[in-house]
Amino acid sequence: MTTLPEDLQRLADAMNAADTAAEELSTSLSDEDFFWRPDGGTRWSVALCLDHLAVANDLYGRAIESGIAAARERGLQRQGPLTPGFLGRKFAESLAPPVKRRTSAPGKITPQATRSRAEIMAPRIARRTTGFASCLSRRLLSTPTARHSRIHSSGSSA
């Protein structure tokens, strides 16, 4: 088994920890609590929050995999640790608690109020049981990846 570089191991560990925490939260709640929407139904329930994260992870995960495949076709290689650029850092900071400014979720990652607990939790459970985070990290290691969220070939930005 390939040992991951520190940056990719942290990514895999963080993804696994988030999925584990979501599973623990989900199993600790009754259906009533899991689907309860605060403020008279105007705010998202735990179910909607977890569904939103699952949909976003799927969308971004597919985009990352597509980018890796395109870079591989171009013969690009990993040039160092995976680190976000300026806009990536600002985006991540905007999502970190405490929330400083509330915004609406883009339509592509808006949760579906009709999904069951099993449908909401299935992607997390599948990622953990298949080792998705480690597999993705290994693909990032063995294929072209980003340095400062960009891919380099022969010293030039792609």
For each residue, the residues with C-beta under 8 A, 3 or more apart:
1:
2: 138 141 142
3:
4: 8 9 12 134 137 138 141
5: 8 9 81 141
6: 9 10 81
7: 10 11 81 82 83
8: 4 5 11 12 82 137 138 140 141
9: 4 5 6 12 13 137
10: 6 7 13 14
11: 7 8 14 15 82 133 136 137 140
12: 4 8 9 15 16 133 134 136 137
13: 9 10 16 17 133
14: 10 11 17 18 133
15: 11 12 18 19 127 132 133 136
16: 12 13 19 20 127 128 133 134
17: 13 14 20 21
18: 14 15 21 22
19: 15 16 22 23 124 125 127 128 133
20: 16 17 23 24 128
21: 17 18 24 25
22: 18 19 25 26 50 53 121 124
23: 19 20 26 27 121 124 125 128
24: 20 21 27 28
25: 21 22 28 29 46 50
26: 22 23 29 34 46 50 117 120 121
27: 23 24
28: 24 25
29: 25 26 33 34 46
30: 33 34
31: 34 35 117
32: 35 36
33: 29 30 36 46
34: 26 29 30 31 45 46 47 117
35: 31 32 45 46 47
36: 32 33 45 46
37: 41 42 43 44 45 48
38: 42 43 45
39: 42 43
40:
41: 37
42: 37 38 39
43: 37 38 39
44: 37 48 49 52 111
45: 34 35 36 37 38 48 49
46: 25 26 29 33 34 35 36 49 50
47: 34 35 50 51 111 115 117 120
48: 37 44 45 51 52 111 113
49: 44 45 46 52 53 111
50: 22 25 26 46 47 53 54 120 121 124
51: 47 48 54 55 111 112 115 120
52: 44 48 49 55 56 105 109 110 111
53: 22 49 50 56 57
54: 50 51 57 58 120 123 124
55: 51 52 58 59 108 109 110 111 112
56: 52 53 59 60 105 109
57: 53 54 60 61 123
58: 54 55 61 62 123
59: 55 56 62 63 108 109
60: 56 57 63 64
61: 57 58 64 65 136
62: 58 59 65 66
63: 59 60 66 67
64: 60 61 67 68 136
65: 61 62 68 69 136 139
66: 62 63 69 70
67: 63 64 70 71 151
68: 64 65 71 72 139 140 143 144 145
69: 65 66 72 73
70: 66 67 73 74
71: 67 68 74 76 143 144 145 151 158
72: 68 69 75 76 143 144
73: 69 70
74: 70 71 144 153 158
75: 72 144 153
76: 71 72 144 151 152 153 158
77: 144 152 153
78: 140 141 143 144 145 147
79: 147 151 152
80: 83 147
81: 5 6 7 147
82: 7 8 11 140 145 146 147 149
83: 7 80 146 147 148 149
84: 87 88 89 91 92 148 149
85: 88 89 148 149 150
86: 89 90
87: 84 90 91
88: 84 85 91 92 149
89: 84 85 86 92 93
90: 86 87 93 94
91: 84 87 88 94 95
92: 84 88 89 95 96
93: 89 90 96
94: 90 91 100 101
95: 91 92
96: 92 93
97:
98:
99: 102
100: 94
101: 94
102: 99
103:
104:
105: 52 56 109 110 111
106: 109 110
107: 110
108: 55 59
109: 52 55 56 59 105 106
110: 52 55 105 106 107
111: 44 47 48 49 51 52 55 105 115
112: 51 55 115
113: 48
114:
115: 47 51 111 112 119 120
116: 119 120
117: 26 31 34 47 120 121
118: 121 122
119: 115 116 122
120: 26 47 50 51 54 115 116 117
121: 22 23 26 50 117 118 124 125
122: 118 119 125 126
123: 54 57 58 126 127
124: 19 22 23 50 54 121 127 128
125: 19 23 121 122 128 129
126: 122 123 129 130 132
127: 15 16 19 123 124 130 132 133
128: 16 19 20 23 124 125 131 132
129: 125 126
130: 126 127 135
131: 128 134 135
132: 15 126 127 128 135 136
133: 11 12 13 14 15 16 19 127 136 137
134: 4 12 16 131 137 138
135: 130 131 132 138 139
136: 11 12 15 61 64 65 132 133 139 140
137: 4 8 9 11 12 133 134 140 141
138: 2 4 8 134 135 141 142
139: 65 68 135 136 142 143
140: 8 11 68 78 82 136 137 143 145
141: 2 4 5 8 78 137 138 145
142: 2 138 139
143: 68 71 72 78 139 140
144: 68 71 72 74 75 76 77 78 151 153
145: 68 71 78 82 140 141 151
146: 82 83 149 150 151
147: 78 79 80 81 82 83 150 151 152
148: 83 84 85
149: 82 83 84 85 88 146
150: 85 146 147 157 158
151: 67 71 76 79 144 145 146 147 157 158
152: 76 77 79 147 155 156 157 158
153: 74 75 76 77 144 156 158
154:
155: 152
156: 152 153
157: 150 151 152
158: 71 74 76 150 151 152 153
